[in-house]
Amino acid sequence: MAWWHNKVVFPVKRAWLAVAARVKARKDGSGILKLHDDVQTCGYQDVQVMWEILRSEMELSRNLKQRRRLFPRRSTWSNRSTPGAVQ
């Protein structure tokens, strides 16, 4: 019966706990959304300016990643000249 516990029960329990932890984290509202709410309620202008800088950096990074997916780099074999081409 020990093999059943080690091979079946333990991996299923570990997977269940991992999924439950992720779902709980989303329900708590922790993370970037909670930070956004905290910044919006903060009365200090410099904190709100720093949030806008962070948000714009994240947006630029996201746009750059999307652009890279749309226009992938050519591979090195496509840059080689044809055999009959003059160099």
C-alpha positions as CSV (number, residue, x, y, z in Angstrom):
1,M,0.0,0.0,0.0
2,A,3.0,2.3,0.4
3,W,3.7,2.3,-3.3
4,W,0.1,3.5,-3.9
5,H,0.6,6.4,-1.5
6,N,4.0,7.3,-3.1
7,K,3.0,6.9,-6.8
8,V,-0.6,8.1,-6.8
9,V,-1.7,9.9,-3.7
10,F,1.3,12.1,-3.1
11,P,1.6,13.5,-6.7
12,V,-2.2,14.2,-6.9
13,K,-2.1,15.9,-3.5
14,R,0.8,18.0,-4.5
15,A,-0.9,19.1,-7.8
16,W,-4.1,19.8,-5.9
17,L,-2.3,22.1,-3.5
18,A,-0.5,23.9,-6.3
19,V,-3.8,24.6,-8.1
20,A,-5.5,25.7,-4.9
21,A,-2.7,28.1,-4.0
22,R,-3.0,29.8,-7.5
23,V,-6.8,30.1,-7.2
24,K,-6.5,31.5,-3.7
25,A,-4.0,34.1,-4.8
26,R,-6.3,35.3,-7.5
27,K,-9.2,35.6,-5.1
28,D,-7.2,37.6,-2.6
29,G,-6.7,40.4,-5.1
30,S,-3.0,40.4,-4.3
31,G,-0.5,41.3,-6.9
32,I,-0.4,44.1,-9.5
33,L,-4.1,44.9,-9.2
34,K,-3.9,45.4,-5.5
35,L,-0.8,47.6,-6.0
36,H,-2.7,49.6,-8.6
37,D,-5.6,50.2,-6.2
38,D,-3.1,51.2,-3.4
39,V,-1.4,53.7,-5.7
40,Q,-4.7,55.2,-6.9
41,T,-5.8,55.8,-3.3
42,C,-2.4,57.3,-2.3
43,G,-2.4,61.1,-2.0
44,Y,1.2,61.5,-3.0
45,Q,1.7,62.8,-6.5
46,D,5.2,61.3,-6.8
47,V,3.9,57.8,-6.1
48,Q,1.3,58.2,-8.9
49,V,4.0,59.5,-11.3
50,M,6.1,56.5,-10.5
51,W,3.1,54.2,-11.2
52,E,2.6,55.8,-14.6
53,I,6.3,55.3,-15.4
54,L,6.0,51.6,-14.4
55,R,2.8,51.2,-16.4
56,S,4.3,52.8,-19.5
57,E,7.5,50.6,-19.3
58,M,5.3,47.5,-19.0
59,E,3.3,48.6,-22.0
60,L,6.4,49.3,-24.1
61,S,7.8,45.9,-23.2
62,R,4.6,44.2,-24.2
63,N,4.4,46.0,-27.5
64,L,8.1,45.1,-28.2
65,K,7.3,41.4,-27.5
66,Q,4.3,41.5,-29.8
67,R,6.3,43.2,-32.6
68,R,9.0,40.5,-32.3
69,R,6.4,37.8,-32.7
70,L,5.0,39.5,-35.8
71,F,8.4,40.1,-37.4
72,P,10.8,37.3,-36.4
73,R,14.4,37.6,-37.4
74,R,15.6,36.0,-40.5
75,S,17.8,33.0,-39.9
76,T,21.4,33.0,-41.0
77,W,20.9,30.6,-43.9
78,S,18.7,33.2,-45.6
79,N,21.4,35.8,-45.5
80,R,23.9,33.7,-47.6
81,S,24.4,34.7,-51.1
82,T,23.3,32.5,-53.9
83,P,26.0,30.3,-55.6
84,G,26.0,32.3,-58.8
85,A,26.0,35.7,-57.2
86,V,29.0,38.0,-57.5
87,Q,30.4,39.2,-54.3
